[in-house]
Amino acid sequence: MRMEQKCRERGKSFVLAPRFYASSKTCNTCKTTYRNLPLSVREWICPSCGKLVERDRNASLNLRDWACTRGLRESNVCGDEHGGRPLFEPKKPDIVEAEIVLGNAFQEAPCL
């Protein structure tokens, strides 16, 4: 991978999240996951914590957290000064129904 090589050349850590990690479907605040959220929905309201979730920003925060808790346990790249332990332990996600923001209307997201 070109990005991995560039990181190596610059002395940076490279972490690759699992292909099907639901980074944009998991609320970054409470870790509730919505399995059937269509990609066309860019914002949604988390029914567990009430947060208005912006999909792209949420995904970036989840990927950062994933790298700091699972992907880089052996380094201090995420600011951990205590031997590579995670900065925090992620909460086990709940699977519940979500409301999808469609303009000014709301629609329930299907869940399995």
C-alpha positions in Angstrom: 0.0 0.0 0.0 1.3 3.4 -0.9 0.0 5.1 2.2 1.5 2.5 4.5 4.9 3.0 2.7 4.7 6.8 3.0 4.0 6.4 6.8 7.0 4.1 7.1 9.3 6.5 5.3 8.3 9.3 7.7 8.5 7.2 10.8 4.8 7.3 11.4 2.4 4.5 12.5 -0.1 3.1 10.0 -3.2 1.4 11.2 -5.9 -0.2 9.0 -9.3 -0.7 10.5 -11.3 -3.8 9.5 -13.0 -3.5 6.2 -16.5 -3.7 7.6 -16.0 -1.6 10.7 -19.2 0.5 11.1 -17.4 3.7 11.8 -20.1 6.0 10.3 -23.0 3.9 11.8 -21.8 3.9 15.4 -22.6 6.9 17.6 -19.2 8.3 18.8 -20.7 9.4 22.1 -22.5 6.3 23.3 -21.3 3.6 20.8 -24.8 2.6 19.7 -24.6 1.0 16.3 -27.2 1.1 13.5 -26.7 -1.7 11.0 -29.2 -0.7 8.2 -28.5 3.0 7.9 -28.3 3.8 4.2 -25.3 5.7 2.9 -27.5 8.4 1.6 -28.4 9.5 5.1 -25.7 12.0 6.1 -27.1 13.0 9.6 -29.1 11.1 12.1 -30.3 11.4 15.7 -29.0 8.8 18.2 -32.0 7.5 20.2 -29.8 6.4 23.0 -28.1 9.7 23.8 -30.0 12.2 21.6 -26.9 13.5 19.8 -27.3 14.8 16.2 -24.7 12.7 14.4 -22.9 14.1 11.3 -21.9 10.9 9.5 -18.4 11.9 8.2 -17.2 13.6 11.4 -18.6 10.8 13.5 -16.7 8.2 11.3 -13.4 10.2 11.7 -13.8 10.2 15.5 -14.7 6.5 15.7 -11.6 5.6 13.5 -9.4 7.8 15.7 -10.8 6.0 18.8 -10.4 2.6 17.2 -6.7 3.3 16.4 -6.0 4.5 19.9 -7.8 1.6 21.7 -7.2 -1.4 19.4 -4.9 -0.6 16.5 -1.9 0.9 18.3 -1.7 -0.8 21.7 2.1 -1.2 21.4 2.9 2.4 20.7 2.3 5.8 22.3 1.1 7.4 19.1 -2.2 8.4 20.8 -0.7 10.0 23.8 -0.6 7.1 26.2 2.5 7.2 28.3 1.9 4.0 30.2 3.1 1.2 28.0 0.7 1.1 25.1 -2.5 0.6 27.1 -5.6 2.1 25.6 -6.5 5.6 26.6 -10.0 4.4 27.4 -12.0 1.2 27.1 -14.7 1.4 24.5 -18.3 0.8 25.7 -20.0 -2.3 24.3 -22.4 -1.0 21.6 -26.2 -1.3 21.9 -28.2 -2.0 18.8 -31.5 0.0 18.8 -33.7 1.8 16.3 -32.5 5.2 15.1 -34.3 8.2 13.7 -33.1 9.4 10.4 -33.1 13.1 9.6 -34.6 13.8 6.2 -34.9 17.5 5.8 -37.4 18.5 8.4 -39.0 15.1 8.6 -38.1 12.0 10.7 -38.1 8.4 9.7 -37.3 5.3 11.7 -34.2 3.4 10.6 -34.8 -0.4 10.3 -32.7 -2.6 12.6 -32.0 -6.3 12.8 
